[in-house]
Every structure is written in C-alpha cells, then in structure tokens.
Amino acid sequence: MPLVYPCSHYSVPMTPTLKDIDKFRGRQMHSHEYRTPKPFSGLRVVVLGASVSGLDISLELSTTAKEVLLSHNHPVNIPSELPANLRQVRGIVAANEDGFVFGDGSQAEADVVLYCTGYEYTFPFLSEECGVSVEDNIVKPLYKHLIHTAFPSMAFIGIPFHIVAFLLFDFQVCSSYFRTFCD
C-alpha cells in the first residue's frame, strides 16, 4: 500500500535574517498572516519577495496603502505597468528605526515590512529511519520531487514550489504511477 503525503509546506513561514531588523519600530509580518489590504490603509509597506504572493499582495495593497515598495533581487524588474504608488526596489540589506536600506544603496521609510519569502519544508511526523532531509530548501532523496528513492511506495505530493500549485497536485495524484497502486 503506498503512502501518499500531500505536503503542507505552506504552514511554517520562512522569515529571512535582516541586518539590524531589531531596530525597526514598524510592524513585521509574513504573507501567511495577510488577509486583506484594508488594515494597511495610508501606510508605507515594504513587500519583501516578488514571487506569486509578493506580486499579488503588492498589487492588492496598492489599492489602500500610501506607498508599496516591492523589494526583490530578480535580475531585472518585473516588466509590467504598476500602479503609481507601487515601485520596485532592490532587496533589503539593512533595517533602521524608520525603514530600510536596499541593495542599490537607496533608503525608504516604512510602517510595515511584509515578508513574502515562502515557507519551510518540515516533516515532524516522519522518523529518522525514513531518511528524508531538507538541504538548501531541497527535499531529498526524491525522484522527480515526488517518489522517495529508498522507499518507492512513499510519495510527496506538492514539493516543487515554482509551479501552478493546484494543477501540479492534481497531475501528480492522477499520474500513472499512482494508478498502478490504486487499481
């Protein structure tokens, strides 16, 4: 009988270590806590991370926030027309009492920093005998980010993170690999 684990790696927020963040007097939160843009009305918000949640939340915040800074280290800026109060800046390199210093040397005041920095892979329910490890945010030893190489009846649904999540999950579960076990 196969063991299929639908990974819940969207539950333990990954929060980066920022130089002097303890000096920042504003609010710090992770996208995991974000619900609506309303509480950010009139505030200056730095969104750290420009992947799916960072982009979505930045655009949503721009409807109520005074200013939104989308802070990231992508090699090029996101080539889209953005609202007037939303601009892209390099990644945060340090914090101060009132805001942040960015990778290009620029500075900005902020009321909130919102970490859109992803989630940690954790498997607290697995024993060490399973041999599952996470190294540099990569779950090992998995074949095609799905099947445990030492225990081929053990599968992890949803491990990859640069994906269209629900389509991948559906594809993985409906794959011919699982049909061989379930038929």
Secondary structure as the mmCIF struct_conf table of DSSP 4:
data_model
#
loop_
_struct_conf.conf_type_id
_struct_conf.id
_struct_conf.beg_label_comp_id
_struct_conf.beg_label_asym_id
_struct_conf.beg_label_seq_id
_struct_conf.end_label_comp_id
_struct_conf.end_label_asym_id
_struct_conf.end_label_seq_id
STRN STRN1 LEU A 3 PRO A 6
TURN_TY1_P TURN_TY1_P1 HIS A 9 TYR A 10
BEND BEND1 SER A 11 VAL A 12
STRN STRN2 PRO A 13 PRO A 13
TURN_TY1_P TURN_TY1_P2 LYS A 19 ASP A 20
HELX_RH_3T_P HELX_RH_3T_P1 ILE A 21 LYS A 23
BEND BEND2 GLY A 26 GLY A 26
STRN STRN3 ARG A 27 HIS A 30
HELX_RH_3T_P HELX_RH_3T_P2 SER A 31 GLU A 33
BEND BEND3 PRO A 37 PRO A 37
HELX_RH_3T_P HELX_RH_3T_P3 LYS A 38 PHE A 40
TURN_TY1_P TURN_TY1_P3 SER A 41 GLY A 42
STRN STRN4 ARG A 44 LEU A 48
BEND BEND4 SER A 51 SER A 51
HELX_RH_AL_P HELX_RH_AL_P1 VAL A 52 LEU A 61
TURN_TY1_P TURN_TY1_P4 SER A 62 THR A 64
BEND BEND5 LYS A 66 LYS A 66
STRN STRN5 GLU A 67 SER A 71
BEND BEND6 PRO A 75 VAL A 76
BEND BEND7 SER A 80 SER A 80
TURN_TY1_P TURN_TY1_P5 ALA A 84 ASN A 85
STRN STRN6 LEU A 86 VAL A 89
HELX_LH_PP_P HELX_LH_PP_P1 ARG A 90 GLY A 91
STRN STRN7 ILE A 92 ALA A 95
BEND BEND8 GLU A 97 ASP A 98
STRN STRN8 GLY A 99 PHE A 102
TURN_TY1_P TURN_TY1_P6 GLY A 103 ASP A 104
BEND BEND9 GLY A 105 GLY A 105
STRN STRN9 GLN A 107 GLU A 109
BEND BEND10 ASP A 111 ASP A 111
STRN STRN10 VAL A 112 TYR A 115
STRN STRN11 TYR A 119 TYR A 119
TURN_TY1_P TURN_TY1_P7 PRO A 124 PHE A 125
BEND BEND11 LEU A 126 LEU A 126
HELX_RH_3T_P HELX_RH_3T_P4 GLU A 128 CYS A 130
STRN STRN12 SER A 133 GLU A 135
TURN_TY1_P TURN_TY1_P8 ASP A 136 ASN A 137
STRN STRN13 ILE A 138 LYS A 140
TURN_TY1_P TURN_TY1_P9 PRO A 141 PRO A 141
STRN STRN14 LEU A 142 TYR A 143
TURN_TY1_P TURN_TY1_P10 LYS A 144 LEU A 146
STRN STRN15 ILE A 147 HIS A 148
BEND BEND12 THR A 149 PHE A 151
TURN_TY1_P TURN_TY1_P11 PRO A 152 SER A 153
STRN STRN16 MET A 154 ILE A 157
TURN_TY1_P TURN_TY1_P12 GLY A 158 GLY A 158
BEND BEND13 PHE A 161 ILE A 163
HELX_RH_AL_P HELX_RH_AL_P2 ALA A 165 CYS A 174
BEND BEND14 SER A 175 SER A 175
HELX_RH_AL_P HELX_RH_AL_P3 SER A 176 CYS A 182
#
